[in-house]
Amino acid sequence: MKRKTGKQLLLLLFLLFLLTLLQDFVRQRGQASLLKTDTCFTEAFREQVLIPELYQKLTEKEYSDGAFADLLTTSMLNGNFHPRQLSWDNQVYLRFKPQEYYDLCNCYLAIWKDLETFPIPSRKEREIAKEIYFEDTFGADRNFSGSRKHEGCDLFGRISRSGFYPVISMTSGVVEKIGWLPLGGYRIGIRSSHGGYFYYAHLAVYEKDFQIGENVEAGQILGYMGDTGYGEEGTSGKFPVHLHLGIYITPTKGQELSVNPYYVLQAMKKNAKKYTY
């Protein structure tokens, strides 16, 4: 009788062990379900909610591209795209969704890895927060040239004068597009080394005669904040002087995608350069 009871106990323990494994498997599968082939196209991803304090921690060390991408991507996923702490725990994603995970890593690299500075330098006597202001208007309705959504963030200066504030490149990269657009006025687009496309629009003038394919350095003056656009070339004065910043990536599906620059700008305020102007 005792022998039979002992076998029953062992069987029970084994079944409990299997149940624990099954529960853990189900939990991990549920966690990995955040990752899909189109995760980069979800609203949660496009918002890019990364608070400045976490960005500072993320950049305190010189991480390799892979380590930077792992830390940022895993933190975003484990924080349900609103992280409050950094996390290295990516084993679940590598186990169940490795391709989707690496695709997402590349998307985050394109947005965050090449950043070096705020797009407008501060004057030496003033902090950038007292000079430039902006709000989260990504996705807001716009109606010029038909109903559409705002695909960027607008930055305004304390001095509302066209041509006063220099606009500088947030990253090093290559000039990919330049010239007039009815919506963007005089604009310039810089492609950074990890694939992010940084779009600066409504410029009053360019700093120089940039050429497509020309290399630019982070902090280099591209032009000056203005109010050009919403018409044929040379149109100005249709709206207040401001800089429209857009950030675009091209996920593996090949479709260009806009992401919210608001949290990028918040994170980069402490990195604003100081110029005399």
N, C-alpha and C positions, 0 to 999 in steps of 0.2 A: 504493500500500500504506500509505504514511504517512497519506494523507488518510482512508483507511478506518479505520485505527487511531485517529486523532483523533476521528472520529465515534463510534466505539465507546466511547472514554473519556468523551466528553460524555454519551452515553446512560447510561453506568454512573453518572456523577456525578448525573445527573438522577434515576435510579432510587434512588440512595442518599438523595438529598434527599427524594423522595417517601416512602421508608421511614422516614426520620427524622420527617417530618410525621405519618405514620400511627402510629408508636410514641408520639409526643407526644400525639396525639389519644386513643389507647387509654389512656395514662396518666392524662390529664385526666378521661376518662370514668370510669375506675376511682376516681379521687379524688372525683368528684362523686357516685358511687354511695352514699356515706355519707348523702346527703340523699334522703329519701323523703317521701311525703305524710304518713306517720305517725311521723316522726322524734321528735316531741315525746312520743310515747307509749312510746318505747323505754326500757329500763332504763338504758342508758348516759346518755341525756339526763336522766332523772329523778333520777339520783344527784347531778347538779350539782357535780361535782368541780372546784372552783376554789380553789387554795391561797391563803392570806392574802397572801403576797408578791405574787402576780399581781393580786389584787384591789387592793392598795395602788397598784401601778403603773397599773392601769386607772383609778383615781380620782385620780391625781396632777394630771391636767388636767381642765378643765371642757369635756368633750366634749358636742356636741349629741346629741340622742336617736339620730339616725341613725349618727353616728360611734361612739358608745358601743356601739350594737347591732352594728355592723359589726366592731369590734375584738374584742368578746367572742365573738360567734358564730363568726367566722373562726378565732379562737384555739382555741375548743373543737373545731371541725371539723378543723383542721389538726393538733391534738394528739390526735385520736381520742377526744375527750371527757375526756381527762386531760392538759390542756396544762401544759407547763413553761416556755413563753415566749409572749409576745403576738405576734400575727401579723395583718398587714393584707391578706394575699394571698387575696382572695376572687373573683378573676376567673373561676376555673374554675366556681364555683357560680353566678355571675351568667350565665355563658355557657350552661350546660347545665340548671340547675335554679333559675331566678330566683324563681319563685313559692314553691317549697319553702324557699328561702333566706330570703326576706322573712317567711314565716310563722314560721320558726325565730327570726329576729331579734326578732319581737314576743313570742315566748315568753320569751326571755332578758330583754327589757326589763321584762316584767311581774314577774319575780322579783327582778332586781338593781338596776334603775335608781332606784327610789324609796327604797332603804334609807338610813337615816341613823344608826341607833343600835342597840345591843344591847338586848334586850327587858327586861332587869333592870339598873337602875343600880347602880353600886358605891357602897359607903359611902366617904366621903372618906378614911378611914384605911386602906382595904384595896383591893388590885387585884382586878378582877373575876375573874381566874383563881384567886385564893385564896378567893373567896367562893362562886362558882357553878361547878358541874361538870355535864357532860353527855356522853353517848356516842352513837355512831352506831347507833341502833336502828331506823332506817327499814326497814320491810318485815319486822320481827320478828313472830312469831306472838303473837296476843292471843286470849283465849277468852271474855271477858265478853260476853254477849249473842250467842254463837255464834262460830265460828272466823272470824278475820279477820286482816288485816295492819296493823301499826302505821303510820299515815300521818303521822308527825311526829317530833319530837325532844323528849325530856323533860329539863327543867332542874331541878336540885336545889340547894338552898342549904346552906351550912355550918350554918346555924341552921334546924333542921327544926321550924318553928313556923308554923302557919297564920296568915296575915294579917301576917306580918312583912315579907316582901319586896314592894316595889311592882313592879307589872308595867306597863311603859310601851310605847307604840306605837312600833314600829320605823320606821314611815313616817307621813307625813301621808296623810289619806284620809277616807273616809266610813264611818260605822257602817252596816253592811249587815245584821247579825244580832246579836241579844243575847237573853239569857235562859237558861233551863235546858234542858239536853239530858241524857238518861240516861247517855250515854257521857262527855260532856264536863263535866257539872256546870254551874256558872255560867260561861258563855263569852261572848266578844264577838268579832265578825269585822269587820275593817276592810278595805275595798276601796281600794287605792292608785290613783293617777292613771293608771298604765300598765296597770291591770287585774289586778294581783296581789291575792289574797285572803289576809290574814294572820289566823290563827285562834288565839286565846289561850283556853285551857281550864283547868278545875279551880280557878277563882278562889274565894277565900274570900268576898270581897265586891267590889262595884264601887266605884270612887272616887266616882261620882255617878250620877244617874238619866239615863243616856244614852238618847237617842232614835234610832230608825232614821232615817237620812238626815242625822244630825248630823256636822258636820266635826270632825275631831280633828287635832292637830298631832303631828309626830314628837317623841317624848320626853314626851308627855302621859301622866299616870298613868291607866290604864284600870281597875285594881283591884289586888288583892293575892293573892299566891301562896297556894294552899290545897290542899284535898284533897276537893273536892266531886265528886260523880258516882257512877255505877254504881248507880243506884236512882232512886226518886221524888224530887221536888224537896226539897232540903234534906239529902239523904243526904251524909254525909261520913265520913272515917275508914276507908274501904275500902282505902286504899293510902297510901304516904308522901306528904307534902306536896311538890308539885312544880308546875311550869308545863309544860303540853303546848303546844308551838308547832307549828302546821301551816301550810304554804304551799301554796296552790292557784292554778292558772291555768286559763283556758278557751281552749284552742287553737281554730283556725278551725272544727273539726268541731263545736264547741259542747259537747263532753263535758268536765265538770270533771275536773281531773287533779291529784293530789297530787305534790309533788316533795320531795326530801330537804332539810330545813332545816339539816342538820349543818354543811355547808361554809359556808353563809350565816352561821351563828352563829360559826364559827371566824373568818371574815373580819371580823365586826363587833365582836369582843372589844376591839380597839383603839379602837373608837368608843363605848365604854360611857360614859354620862354619870355624873357624880358627884353624888349627892344625899345629904342628911343625913337619916338615919332610924335 
